Amino acid sequence: MPASTAEFTANGRSYRPPARPLAVVCLDGSADEYLDAALARGHMPRLATWLAAGAFRTMARGALPSFTNVNNASIVTGAPPSVHGISGNFFLDPQSGDAVMMNSARYLRAGTIPAAAARSGRAVAIVTAKEKLRDILSSRLDGIAISSEKARDARRETHGIDDVERLVGAPTPEIYSAEASLWVLRAGVALLAAGRADFLYLSLTDFVQHKFAPEDAGALEFFAAIDHELGRLVDLGCVVGATADHGMNAKQMADGSPHVIWLETLLRDEVHPEIRVILPITDPYVVHHGALGSLAVVHLPDAALVPRVARRLLELDGVTEVHDRETAARKLELPADRIGDLVVLAGRDVVLGRSPEHHDLRAVMTGLRSHGGRYEEMVPLFLSESLRADFVPRAAGDPRNFDVFDYTLNGAQR
């Protein structure tokens, strides 16, 4: 049966899906340099073939902070954080005063494109590597939602499907592995081939990109495997659109040790002992990054301290931007009630931390690759097909990574 072409809307945008299966893929942590390196060395022949035939590829601007929860929420809603409300992986809840993970759908303030597609008649499946994302991505979804991290725990009553290990033909993978991402893509292929879904959102994990630079053998092999699985989706008649949630950069000194500014230590010593620094990169996967990223928020005990603290932070080598709450909400498109009194961004090779005793750096002492700031904001966006003529002017403007569903459903040539 052809897939439903019924038009649907989500957060002010209309979507007109093709009568074909489609997949939108979030290549977690994939700066454009990873694609360039793999293509140049012949490791992505399927993507190379599509591009040679006129398939669309561009750079797109992601949402800030350039972290996983923020950008995955933006991609599935087609909107910035100011609309959907997810301001990080971790935040200071203004109601409770507690610092908590922002990995529950109760924090989401907007409906999702997959949920709207399901209501319109599409058979929707969401497969994510990280279990922390599953609840947000599947908000109000009548469909399948599983993670490779907890695949063996999937049940029809709670996940829309059971026995997924048998369907995929592979056991639940270790989350700190390339296989955690490849399992996601293979699950998408299996669901499509079995007729269980015709509308996929597949979100990978960035373990490989945290570990390997674009030219490293581990990265090249990983992107070769991604290319193979994307090709399998296309072979099944799927329109594929792909982007990334954020890029990735080395954040280290010449000796390989992390290049860290300990914000909370400095501000408590120099300004006030009750200043709190929240690191929105914080999540359960600390082996990736040691909870060190290039954006932090600062909560002050007295708003009168804002000018003084902002001036001091801007004096620090490695700090590139400091915005008060109102400015950050406006310029960075953030929800004002879920950020600090100040939002701080760091340079390309710098991360922001609280204090040495708050971070276990054993896993990153010989090399830290991380993200979160401006220098990981630009990411690739590509389709398996060419772009309609009326979309070309838009693509020449300021495309966003959270436009990927729009490009895939409305913009791909049919």
Beta strands, then each sheet from edge to edge (+ up, - down):
strand 1: 8-10
strand 2: 13-15
strand 3: 22-26
strand 4: 57-61
strand 5: 90-92
strand 6: 99-101
strand 7: 124-128
strand 8: 144-147
strand 9: 199-203
strand 10: 239-243
strand 11: 249-250
strand 12: 260-262
strand 13: 276-278
strand 14: 295-299
strand 15: 319-324
strand 16: 342-346
strand 17: 351-353
strand 18: 369-370
strand 19: 378-383
sheet 1: 1+ 2-
sheet 2: 4+ 19- 10+ 3+ 9+ 7+ 8+
sheet 3: 5+ 6-
sheet 4: 11+ 18-
sheet 5: 12+ 17+
sheet 6: 13+ 14- 16+ 15-
end
